[in-house]
Amino acid sequence: MTGIGIQKAGQIFQAGLNTKTAPWTHAKARQATVAAAKALFPSGCVEVNAVKAAWTAVNVPLASGEVTCP
């Protein structure tokens, strides 16, 4: 897995937390952080794919309707 750096990861995580709703689950956190990566870095897929790979690495599966990268 290719890293994206602590600054980008922090921005993505915070943006995901800003959309937190109850009940908050791992699946919802995955969706929120993938969407945040796409919103924060719309010109590339590196960040989106890194976030997806990180969630997959800890066994949080792809959610239906998850943001995709062309």
mmCIF file of the N, C-alpha and C atoms, coordinates in Angstrom:
data_MODEL
# 
_entry.id   MODEL 
# 
loop_
_atom_site.group_PDB 
_atom_site.id 
_atom_site.type_symbol 
_atom_site.label_atom_id 
_atom_site.label_alt_id 
_atom_site.label_comp_id 
_atom_site.label_asym_id 
_atom_site.label_entity_id 
_atom_site.label_seq_id 
_atom_site.pdbx_PDB_ins_code 
_atom_site.Cartn_x 
_atom_site.Cartn_y 
_atom_site.Cartn_z 
_atom_site.occupancy 
_atom_site.B_iso_or_equiv 
_atom_site.pdbx_formal_charge 
_atom_site.auth_seq_id 
_atom_site.auth_comp_id 
_atom_site.auth_asym_id 
_atom_site.auth_atom_id 
_atom_site.pdbx_PDB_model_num 
ATOM 1   N N  . MET A 1 1  ? 0.850   -1.174 0.000   1.00 0.00 ? 1  MET A N  1 
ATOM 2   C CA . MET A 1 1  ? 0.000   0.000  0.000   1.00 0.00 ? 1  MET A CA 1 
ATOM 3   C C  . MET A 1 1  ? 0.896   1.237  0.000   1.00 0.00 ? 1  MET A C  1 
ATOM 4   N N  . THR A 1 2  ? 0.573   2.173  -0.853  1.00 0.00 ? 2  THR A N  1 
ATOM 5   C CA . THR A 1 2  ? 1.314   3.426  -0.938  1.00 0.00 ? 2  THR A CA 1 
ATOM 6   C C  . THR A 1 2  ? 0.727   4.433  0.023   1.00 0.00 ? 2  THR A C  1 
ATOM 7   N N  . GLY A 1 3  ? 1.586   5.079  0.796   1.00 0.00 ? 3  GLY A N  1 
ATOM 8   C CA . GLY A 1 3  ? 1.135   6.085  1.744   1.00 0.00 ? 3  GLY A CA 1 
ATOM 9   C C  . GLY A 1 3  ? 0.844   7.409  1.072   1.00 0.00 ? 3  GLY A C  1 
ATOM 10  N N  . ILE A 1 4  ? 0.080   8.251  1.753   1.00 0.00 ? 4  ILE A N  1 
ATOM 11  C CA . ILE A 1 4  ? -0.249  9.572  1.210   1.00 0.00 ? 4  ILE A CA 1 
ATOM 12  C C  . ILE A 1 4  ? 0.302   10.693 2.085   1.00 0.00 ? 4  ILE A C  1 
ATOM 13  N N  . GLY A 1 5  ? 0.904   10.335 3.199   1.00 0.00 ? 5  GLY A N  1 
ATOM 14  C CA . GLY A 1 5  ? 1.471   11.335 4.091   1.00 0.00 ? 5  GLY A CA 1 
ATOM 15  C C  . GLY A 1 5  ? 0.533   11.705 5.224   1.00 0.00 ? 5  GLY A C  1 
ATOM 16  N N  . ILE A 1 6  ? 1.125   12.096 6.326   1.00 0.00 ? 6  ILE A N  1 
ATOM 17  C CA . ILE A 1 6  ? 0.371   12.392 7.548   1.00 0.00 ? 6  ILE A CA 1 
ATOM 18  C C  . ILE A 1 6  ? -0.535  13.621 7.382   1.00 0.00 ? 6  ILE A C  1 
ATOM 19  N N  . GLN A 1 7  ? -0.107  14.604 6.613   1.00 0.00 ? 7  GLN A N  1 
ATOM 20  C CA . GLN A 1 7  ? -0.925  15.813 6.427   1.00 0.00 ? 7  GLN A CA 1 
ATOM 21  C C  . GLN A 1 7  ? -2.216  15.499 5.672   1.00 0.00 ? 7  GLN A C  1 
ATOM 22  N N  . LYS A 1 8  ? -2.082  14.813 4.561   1.00 0.00 ? 8  LYS A N  1 
ATOM 23  C CA . LYS A 1 8  ? -3.269  14.464 3.775   1.00 0.00 ? 8  LYS A CA 1 
ATOM 24  C C  . LYS A 1 8  ? -4.175  13.508 4.555   1.00 0.00 ? 8  LYS A C  1 
ATOM 25  N N  . ALA A 1 9  ? -3.568  12.520 5.201   1.00 0.00 ? 9  ALA A N  1 
ATOM 26  C CA . ALA A 1 9  ? -4.358  11.563 5.980   1.00 0.00 ? 9  ALA A CA 1 
ATOM 27  C C  . ALA A 1 9  ? -5.138  12.278 7.083   1.00 0.00 ? 9  ALA A C  1 
ATOM 28  N N  . GLY A 1 10 ? -4.507  13.226 7.748   1.00 0.00 ? 10 GLY A N  1 
ATOM 29  C CA . GLY A 1 10 ? -5.178  13.993 8.800   1.00 0.00 ? 10 GLY A CA 1 
ATOM 30  C C  . GLY A 1 10 ? -6.327  14.828 8.265   1.00 0.00 ? 10 GLY A C  1 
ATOM 31  N N  . GLN A 1 11 ? -6.124  15.463 7.120   1.00 0.00 ? 11 GLN A N  1 
ATOM 32  C CA . GLN A 1 11 ? -7.182  16.262 6.498   1.00 0.00 ? 11 GLN A CA 1 
ATOM 33  C C  . GLN A 1 11 ? -8.385  15.389 6.139   1.00 0.00 ? 11 GLN A C  1 
ATOM 34  N N  . ILE A 1 12 ? -8.105  14.227 5.575   1.00 0.00 ? 12 ILE A N  1 
ATOM 35  C CA . ILE A 1 12 ? -9.170  13.314 5.170   1.00 0.00 ? 12 ILE A CA 1 
ATOM 36  C C  . ILE A 1 12 ? -9.927  12.801 6.393   1.00 0.00 ? 12 ILE A C  1 
ATOM 37  N N  . PHE A 1 13 ? -9.194  12.396 7.415   1.00 0.00 ? 13 PHE A N  1 
ATOM 38  C CA . PHE A 1 13 ? -9.824  11.873 8.624   1.00 0.00 ? 13 PHE A CA 1 
ATOM 39  C C  . PHE A 1 13 ? -10.704 12.933 9.286   1.00 0.00 ? 13 PHE A C  1 
ATOM 40  N N  . GLN A 1 14 ? -10.194 14.158 9.406   1.00 0.00 ? 14 GLN A N  1 
ATOM 41  C CA . GLN A 1 14 ? -10.972 15.228 10.034  1.00 0.00 ? 14 GLN A CA 1 
ATOM 42  C C  . GLN A 1 14 ? -12.223 15.548 9.222   1.00 0.00 ? 14 GLN A C  1 
ATOM 43  N N  . ALA A 1 15 ? -12.077 15.608 7.905   1.00 0.00 ? 15 ALA A N  1 
ATOM 44  C CA . ALA A 1 15 ? -13.238 15.880 7.053   1.00 0.00 ? 15 ALA A CA 1 
ATOM 45  C C  . ALA A 1 15 ? -14.279 14.769 7.186   1.00 0.00 ? 15 ALA A C  1 
ATOM 46  N N  . GLY A 1 16 ? -13.821 13.534 7.308   1.00 0.00 ? 16 GLY A N  1 
ATOM 47  C CA . GLY A 1 16 ? -14.749 12.423 7.522   1.00 0.00 ? 16 GLY A CA 1 
ATOM 48  C C  . GLY A 1 16 ? -15.468 12.543 8.850   1.00 0.00 ? 16 GLY A C  1 
ATOM 49  N N  . LEU A 1 17 ? -14.731 12.898 9.900   1.00 0.00 ? 17 LEU A N  1 
ATOM 50  C CA . LEU A 1 17 ? -15.346 13.067 11.219  1.00 0.00 ? 17 LEU A CA 1 
ATOM 51  C C  . LEU A 1 17 ? -16.366 14.202 11.236  1.00 0.00 ? 17 LEU A C  1 
ATOM 52  N N  . ASN A 1 18 ? -16.141 15.209 10.427  1.00 0.00 ? 18 ASN A N  1 
ATOM 53  C CA . ASN A 1 18 ? -17.069 16.341 10.377  1.00 0.00 ? 18 ASN A CA 1 
ATOM 54  C C  . ASN A 1 18 ? -18.446 15.955 9.849   1.00 0.00 ? 18 ASN A C  1 
ATOM 55  N N  . THR A 1 19 ? -18.547 14.783 9.223   1.00 0.00 ? 19 THR A N  1 
ATOM 56  C CA . THR A 1 19 ? -19.838 14.330 8.702   1.00 0.00 ? 19 THR A CA 1 
ATOM 57  C C  . THR A 1 19 ? -20.451 13.246 9.582   1.00 0.00 ? 19 THR A C  1 
ATOM 58  N N  . LYS A 1 20 ? -19.904 13.038 10.748  1.00 0.00 ? 20 LYS A N  1 
ATOM 59  C CA . LYS A 1 20 ? -20.325 11.968 11.650  1.00 0.00 ? 20 LYS A CA 1 
ATOM 60  C C  . LYS A 1 20 ? -21.799 12.098 12.036  1.00 0.00 ? 20 LYS A C  1 
ATOM 61  N N  . THR A 1 21 ? -22.492 10.952 11.953  1.00 0.00 ? 21 THR A N  1 
ATOM 62  C CA . THR A 1 21 ? -23.883 10.876 12.373  1.00 0.00 ? 21 THR A CA 1 
ATOM 63  C C  . THR A 1 21 ? -24.057 9.648  13.260  1.00 0.00 ? 21 THR A C  1 
ATOM 64  N N  . ALA A 1 22 ? -25.094 9.644  14.054  1.00 0.00 ? 22 ALA A N  1 
ATOM 65  C CA . ALA A 1 22 ? -25.346 8.506  14.947  1.00 0.00 ? 22 ALA A CA 1 
ATOM 66  C C  . ALA A 1 22 ? -26.293 7.545  14.259  1.00 0.00 ? 22 ALA A C  1 
ATOM 67  N N  . PRO A 1 23 ? -26.135 6.285  14.378  1.00 0.00 ? 23 PRO A N  1 
ATOM 68  C CA . PRO A 1 23 ? -24.988 5.615  14.978  1.00 0.00 ? 23 PRO A CA 1 
ATOM 69  C C  . PRO A 1 23 ? -23.801 5.619  14.008  1.00 0.00 ? 23 PRO A C  1 
ATOM 70  N N  . TRP A 1 24 ? -22.622 5.787  14.538  1.00 0.00 ? 24 TRP A N  1 
ATOM 71  C CA . TRP A 1 24 ? -21.395 5.854  13.751  1.00 0.00 ? 24 TRP A CA 1 
ATOM 72  C C  . TRP A 1 24 ? -20.773 4.461  13.726  1.00 0.00 ? 24 TRP A C  1 
ATOM 73  N N  . THR A 1 25 ? -20.605 3.907  12.556  1.00 0.00 ? 25 THR A N  1 
ATOM 74  C CA . THR A 1 25 ? -20.055 2.563  12.408  1.00 0.00 ? 25 THR A CA 1 
ATOM 75  C C  . THR A 1 25 ? -18.771 2.619  11.577  1.00 0.00 ? 25 THR A C  1 
ATOM 76  N N  . HIS A 1 26 ? -18.053 1.518  11.546  1.00 0.00 ? 26 HIS A N  1 
ATOM 77  C CA . HIS A 1 26 ? -16.856 1.455  10.714  1.00 0.00 ? 26 HIS A CA 1 
ATOM 78  C C  . HIS A 1 26 ? -17.220 1.641  9.242   1.00 0.00 ? 26 HIS A C  1 
ATOM 79  N N  . ALA A 1 27 ? -18.335 1.056  8.831   1.00 0.00 ? 27 ALA A N  1 
ATOM 80  C CA . ALA A 1 27 ? -18.771 1.194  7.441   1.00 0.00 ? 27 ALA A CA 1 
ATOM 81  C C  . ALA A 1 27 ? -19.061 2.654  7.096   1.00 0.00 ? 27 ALA A C  1 
ATOM 82  N N  . LYS A 1 28 ? -19.726 3.358  8.008   1.00 0.00 ? 28 LYS A N  1 
ATOM 83  C CA . LYS A 1 28 ? -20.012 4.781  7.777   1.00 0.00 ? 28 LYS A CA 1 
ATOM 84  C C  . LYS A 1 28 ? -18.726 5.602  7.779   1.00 0.00 ? 28 LYS A C  1 
ATOM 85  N N  . ALA A 1 29 ? -17.787 5.248  8.631   1.00 0.00 ? 29 ALA A N  1 
ATOM 86  C CA . ALA A 1 29 ? -16.502 5.949  8.662   1.00 0.00 ? 29 ALA A CA 1 
ATOM 87  C C  . ALA A 1 29 ? -15.757 5.749  7.351   1.00 0.00 ? 29 ALA A C  1 
ATOM 88  N N  . ARG A 1 30 ? -15.818 4.522  6.812   1.00 0.00 ? 30 ARG A N  1 
ATOM 89  C CA . ARG A 1 30 ? -15.177 4.268  5.522   1.00 0.00 ? 30 ARG A CA 1 
ATOM 90  C C  . ARG A 1 30 ? -15.802 5.142  4.440   1.00 0.00 ? 30 ARG A C  1 
ATOM 91  N N  . GLN A 1 31 ? -17.127 5.139  4.359   1.00 0.00 ? 31 GLN A N  1 
ATOM 92  C CA . GLN A 1 31 ? -17.808 5.943  3.343   1.00 0.00 ? 31 GLN A CA 1 
ATOM 93  C C  . GLN A 1 31 ? -17.466 7.423  3.488   1.00 0.00 ? 31 GLN A C  1 
ATOM 94  N N  . ALA A 1 32 ? -17.461 7.909  4.714   1.00 0.00 ? 32 ALA A N  1 
ATOM 95  C CA . ALA A 1 32 ? -17.200 9.330  4.957   1.00 0.00 ? 32 ALA A CA 1 
ATOM 96  C C  . ALA A 1 32 ? -15.775 9.713  4.576   1.00 0.00 ? 32 ALA A C  1 
ATOM 97  N N  . THR A 1 33 ? -14.807 8.878  4.913   1.00 0.00 ? 33 THR A N  1 
ATOM 98  C CA . THR A 1 33 ? -13.418 9.227  4.613   1.00 0.00 ? 33 THR A CA 1 
ATOM 99  C C  . THR A 1 33 ? -13.098 9.060  3.126   1.00 0.00 ? 33 THR A C  1 
ATOM 100 N N  . VAL A 1 34 ? -13.705 8.082  2.459   1.00 0.00 ? 34 VAL A N  1 
ATOM 101 C CA . VAL A 1 34 ? -13.504 7.950  1.013   1.00 0.00 ? 34 VAL A CA 1 
ATOM 102 C C  . VAL A 1 34 ? -14.104 9.169  0.302   1.00 0.00 ? 34 VAL A C  1 
ATOM 103 N N  . ALA A 1 35 ? -15.294 9.565  0.702   1.00 0.00 ? 35 ALA A N  1 
ATOM 104 C CA . ALA A 1 35 ? -15.927 10.756 0.108   1.00 0.00 ? 35 ALA A CA 1 
ATOM 105 C C  . ALA A 1 35 ? -15.113 12.011 0.397   1.00 0.00 ? 35 ALA A C  1 
ATOM 106 N N  . ALA A 1 36 ? -14.554 12.102 1.594   1.00 0.00 ? 36 ALA A N  1 
ATOM 107 C CA . ALA A 1 36 ? -13.730 13.256 1.959   1.00 0.00 ? 36 ALA A CA 1 
ATOM 108 C C  . ALA A 1 36 ? -12.468 13.308 1.104   1.00 0.00 ? 36 ALA A C  1 
ATOM 109 N N  . ALA A 1 37 ? -11.859 12.160 0.872   1.00 0.00 ? 37 ALA A N  1 
ATOM 110 C CA . ALA A 1 37 ? -10.658 12.109 0.036   1.00 0.00 ? 37 ALA A CA 1 
ATOM 111 C C  . ALA A 1 37 ? -10.970 12.609 -1.370  1.00 0.00 ? 37 ALA A C  1 
ATOM 112 N N  . LYS A 1 38 ? -12.104 12.184 -1.909  1.00 0.00 ? 38 LYS A N  1 
ATOM 113 C CA . LYS A 1 38 ? -12.504 12.617 -3.252  1.00 0.00 ? 38 LYS A CA 1 
ATOM 114 C C  . LYS A 1 38 ? -12.798 14.114 -3.281  1.00 0.00 ? 38 LYS A C  1 
ATOM 115 N N  . ALA A 1 39 ? -13.452 14.622 -2.240  1.00 0.00 ? 39 ALA A N  1 
ATOM 116 C CA . ALA A 1 39 ? -13.789 16.048 -2.188  1.00 0.00 ? 39 ALA A CA 1 
ATOM 117 C C  . ALA A 1 39 ? -12.545 16.923 -2.003  1.00 0.00 ? 39 ALA A C  1 
ATOM 118 N N  . LEU A 1 40 ? -11.628 16.481 -1.165  1.00 0.00 ? 40 LEU A N  1 
ATOM 119 C CA . LEU A 1 40 ? -10.425 17.271 -0.885  1.00 0.00 ? 40 LEU A CA 1 
ATOM 120 C C  . LEU A 1 40 ? -9.398  17.212 -2.010  1.00 0.00 ? 40 LEU A C  1 
ATOM 121 N N  . PHE A 1 41 ? -9.342  16.085 -2.701  1.00 0.00 ? 41 PHE A N  1 
ATOM 122 C CA . PHE A 1 41 ? -8.338  15.883 -3.745  1.00 0.00 ? 41 PHE A CA 1 
ATOM 123 C C  . PHE A 1 41 ? -9.011  15.381 -5.027  1.00 0.00 ? 41 PHE A C  1 
ATOM 124 N N  . PRO A 1 42 ? -9.835  16.235 -5.652  1.00 0.00 ? 42 PRO A N  1 
ATOM 125 C CA . PRO A 1 42 ? -10.645 15.797 -6.797  1.00 0.00 ? 42 PRO A CA 1 
ATOM 126 C C  . PRO A 1 42 ? -9.855  15.521 -8.075  1.00 0.00 ? 42 PRO A C  1 
ATOM 127 N N  . SER A 1 43 ? -8.635  16.002 -8.154  1.00 0.00 ? 43 SER A N  1 
ATOM 128 C CA . SER A 1 43 ? -7.885  15.861 -9.402  1.00 0.00 ? 43 SER A CA 1 
ATOM 129 C C  . SER A 1 43 ? -7.145  14.535 -9.547  1.00 0.00 ? 43 SER A C  1 
ATOM 130 N N  . GLY A 1 44 ? -7.161  13.704 -8.514  1.00 0.00 ? 44 GLY A N  1 
ATOM 131 C CA . GLY A 1 44 ? -6.438  12.444 -8.620  1.00 0.00 ? 44 GLY A CA 1 
ATOM 132 C C  . GLY A 1 44 ? -7.097  11.330 -7.847  1.00 0.00 ? 44 GLY A C  1 
ATOM 133 N N  . CYS A 1 45 ? -6.614  10.125 -8.112  1.00 0.00 ? 45 CYS A N  1 
ATOM 134 C CA . CYS A 1 45 ? -7.181  8.940  -7.461  1.00 0.00 ? 45 CYS A CA 1 
ATOM 135 C C  . CYS A 1 45 ? -6.274  8.383  -6.368  1.00 0.00 ? 45 CYS A C  1 
ATOM 136 N N  . VAL A 1 46 ? -5.082  8.913  -6.221  1.00 0.00 ? 46 VAL A N  1 
ATOM 137 C CA . VAL A 1 46 ? -4.118  8.365  -5.272  1.00 0.00 ? 46 VAL A CA 1 
ATOM 138 C C  . VAL A 1 46 ? -4.681  8.360  -3.859  1.00 0.00 ? 46 VAL A C  1 
ATOM 139 N N  . GLU A 1 47 ? -5.232  9.475  -3.426  1.00 0.00 ? 47 GLU A N  1 
ATOM 140 C CA . GLU A 1 47 ? -5.748  9.588  -2.067  1.00 0.00 ? 47 GLU A CA 1 
ATOM 141 C C  . GLU A 1 47 ? -6.969  8.695  -1.848  1.00 0.00 ? 47 GLU A C  1 
ATOM 142 N N  . VAL A 1 48 ? -7.890  8.698  -2.804  1.00 0.00 ? 48 VAL A N  1 
ATOM 143 C CA . VAL A 1 48 ? -9.098  7.870  -2.698  1.00 0.00 ? 48 VAL A CA 1 
ATOM 144 C C  . VAL A 1 48 ? -8.710  6.399  -2.599  1.00 0.00 ? 48 VAL A C  1 
ATOM 145 N N  . ASN A 1 49 ? -7.834  5.973  -3.476  1.00 0.00 ? 49 ASN A N  1 
ATOM 146 C CA . ASN A 1 49 ? -7.421  4.568  -3.485  1.00 0.00 ? 49 ASN A CA 1 
ATOM 147 C C  . ASN A 1 49 ? -6.638  4.196  -2.221  1.00 0.00 ? 49 ASN A C  1 
ATOM 148 N N  . ALA A 1 50 ? -5.863  5.119  -1.676  1.00 0.00 ? 50 ALA A N  1 
ATOM 149 C CA . ALA A 1 50 ? -5.129  4.851  -0.444  1.00 0.00 ? 50 ALA A CA 1 
ATOM 150 C C  . ALA A 1 50 ? -6.080  4.682  0.737   1.00 0.00 ? 50 ALA A C  1 
ATOM 151 N N  . VAL A 1 51 ? -7.108  5.516  0.799   1.00 0.00 ? 51 VAL A N  1 
ATOM 152 C CA . VAL A 1 51 ? -8.097  5.409  1.875   1.00 0.00 ? 51 VAL A CA 1 
ATOM 153 C C  . VAL A 1 51 ? -8.846  4.085  1.761   1.00 0.00 ? 51 VAL A C  1 
ATOM 154 N N  . LYS A 1 52 ? -9.256  3.740  0.547   1.00 0.00 ? 52 LYS A N  1 
ATOM 155 C CA . LYS A 1 52 ? -9.955  2.466  0.348   1.00 0.00 ? 52 LYS A CA 1 
ATOM 156 C C  . LYS A 1 52 ? -9.072  1.288  0.744   1.00 0.00 ? 52 LYS A C  1 
ATOM 157 N N  . ALA A 1 53 ? -7.803  1.334  0.353   1.00 0.00 ? 53 ALA A N  1 
ATOM 158 C CA . ALA A 1 53 ? -6.876  0.248  0.674   1.00 0.00 ? 53 ALA A CA 1 
ATOM 159 C C  . ALA A 1 53 ? -6.663  0.124  2.180   1.00 0.00 ? 53 ALA A C  1 
ATOM 160 N N  . ALA A 1 54 ? -6.606  1.255  2.867   1.00 0.00 ? 54 ALA A N  1 
ATOM 161 C CA . ALA A 1 54 ? -6.426  1.219  4.323   1.00 0.00 ? 54 ALA A CA 1 
ATOM 162 C C  . ALA A 1 54 ? -7.620  0.561  5.006   1.00 0.00 ? 54 ALA A C  1 
ATOM 163 N N  . TRP A 1 55 ? -8.835  0.923  4.602   1.00 0.00 ? 55 TRP A N  1 
ATOM 164 C CA . TRP A 1 55 ? -10.029 0.315  5.194   1.00 0.00 ? 55 TRP A CA 1 
ATOM 165 C C  . TRP A 1 55 ? -10.117 -1.171 4.860   1.00 0.00 ? 55 TRP A C  1 
ATOM 166 N N  . THR A 1 56 ? -9.779  -1.521 3.638   1.00 0.00 ? 56 THR A N  1 
ATOM 167 C CA . THR A 1 56 ? -9.794  -2.925 3.248   1.00 0.00 ? 56 THR A CA 1 
ATOM 168 C C  . THR A 1 56 ? -8.768  -3.716 4.056   1.00 0.00 ? 56 THR A C  1 
ATOM 169 N N  . ALA A 1 57 ? -7.621  -3.115 4.331   1.00 0.00 ? 57 ALA A N  1 
ATOM 170 C CA . ALA A 1 57 ? -6.562  -3.776 5.098   1.00 0.00 ? 57 ALA A CA 1 
ATOM 171 C C  . ALA A 1 57 ? -7.006  -4.144 6.512   1.00 0.00 ? 57 ALA A C  1 
ATOM 172 N N  . VAL A 1 58 ? -7.954  -3.390 7.058   1.00 0.00 ? 58 VAL A N  1 
ATOM 173 C CA . VAL A 1 58 ? -8.458  -3.694 8.410   1.00 0.00 ? 58 VAL A CA 1 
ATOM 174 C C  . VAL A 1 58 ? -9.844  -4.343 8.351   1.00 0.00 ? 58 VAL A C  1 
ATOM 175 N N  . ASN A 1 59 ? -10.142 -4.935 7.203   1.00 0.00 ? 59 ASN A N  1 
ATOM 176 C CA . ASN A 1 59 ? -11.355 -5.736 6.998   1.00 0.00 ? 59 ASN A CA 1 
ATOM 177 C C  . ASN A 1 59 ? -12.665 -4.973 7.105   1.00 0.00 ? 59 ASN A C  1 
ATOM 178 N N  . VAL A 1 60 ? -12.671 -3.717 6.667   1.00 0.00 ? 60 VAL A N  1 
ATOM 179 C CA . VAL A 1 60 ? -13.928 -2.977 6.526   1.00 0.00 ? 60 VAL A CA 1 
ATOM 180 C C  . VAL A 1 60 ? -14.219 -2.978 5.029   1.00 0.00 ? 60 VAL A C  1 
ATOM 181 N N  . PRO A 1 61 ? -15.219 -3.749 4.600   1.00 0.00 ? 61 PRO A N  1 
ATOM 182 C CA . PRO A 1 61 ? -15.442 -3.970 3.170   1.00 0.00 ? 61 PRO A CA 1 
ATOM 183 C C  . PRO A 1 61 ? -16.036 -2.766 2.437   1.00 0.00 ? 61 PRO A C  1 
ATOM 184 N N  . LEU A 1 62 ? -15.922 -2.827 1.141   1.00 0.00 ? 62 LEU A N  1 
ATOM 185 C CA . LEU A 1 62 ? -16.503 -1.839 0.248   1.00 0.00 ? 62 LEU A CA 1 
ATOM 186 C C  . LEU A 1 62 ? -18.002 -1.725 0.520   1.00 0.00 ? 62 LEU A C  1 
ATOM 187 N N  . ALA A 1 63 ? -18.480 -0.496 0.609   1.00 0.00 ? 63 ALA A N  1 
ATOM 188 C CA . ALA A 1 63 ? -19.896 -0.261 0.864   1.00 0.00 ? 63 ALA A CA 1 
ATOM 189 C C  . ALA A 1 63 ? -20.611 0.068  -0.443  1.00 0.00 ? 63 ALA A C  1 
ATOM 190 N N  . SER A 1 64 ? -21.884 -0.285 -0.522  1.00 0.00 ? 64 SER A N  1 
ATOM 191 C CA . SER A 1 64 ? -22.634 0.054  -1.723  1.00 0.00 ? 64 SER A CA 1 
ATOM 192 C C  . SER A 1 64 ? -22.768 1.571  -1.817  1.00 0.00 ? 64 SER A C  1 
ATOM 193 N N  . GLY A 1 65 ? -22.625 2.083  -3.006  1.00 0.00 ? 65 GLY A N  1 
ATOM 194 C CA . GLY A 1 65 ? -22.722 3.516  -3.220  1.00 0.00 ? 65 GLY A CA 1 
ATOM 195 C C  . GLY A 1 65 ? -21.460 4.282  -2.870  1.00 0.00 ? 65 GLY A C  1 
ATOM 196 N N  . GLU A 1 66 ? -20.381 3.567  -2.605  1.00 0.00 ? 66 GLU A N  1 
ATOM 197 C CA . GLU A 1 66 ? -19.124 4.231  -2.245  1.00 0.00 ? 66 GLU A CA 1 
ATOM 198 C C  . GLU A 1 66 ? -18.574 5.005  -3.433  1.00 0.00 ? 66 GLU A C  1 
ATOM 199 N N  . VAL A 1 67 ? -17.976 6.132  -3.167  1.00 0.00 ? 67 VAL A N  1 
ATOM 200 C CA . VAL A 1 67 ? -17.371 6.975  -4.189  1.00 0.00 ? 67 VAL A CA 1 
ATOM 201 C C  . VAL A 1 67 ? -16.332 6.171  -4.961  1.00 0.00 ? 67 VAL A C  1 
ATOM 202 N N  . THR A 1 68 ? -16.353 6.335  -6.274  1.00 0.00 ? 68 THR A N  1 
ATOM 203 C CA . THR A 1 68 ? -15.345 5.669  -7.098  1.00 0.00 ? 68 THR A CA 1 
ATOM 204 C C  . THR A 1 68 ? -14.449 6.702  -7.741  1.00 0.00 ? 68 THR A C  1 
ATOM 205 N N  . CYS A 1 69 ? -13.351 6.221  -8.212  1.00 0.00 ? 69 CYS A N  1 
ATOM 206 C CA . CYS A 1 69 ? -12.395 7.096  -8.870  1.00 0.00 ? 69 CYS A CA 1 
ATOM 207 C C  . CYS A 1 69 ? -12.215 6.585  -10.299 1.00 0.00 ? 69 CYS A C  1 
ATOM 208 N N  . PRO A 1 70 ? -12.306 7.482  -11.284 1.00 0.00 ? 70 PRO A N  1 
ATOM 209 C CA . PRO A 1 70 ? -12.225 7.035  -12.693 1.00 0.00 ? 70 PRO A CA 1 
ATOM 210 C C  . PRO A 1 70 ? -10.921 6.334  -13.037 1.00 0.00 ? 70 PRO A C  1 
# 
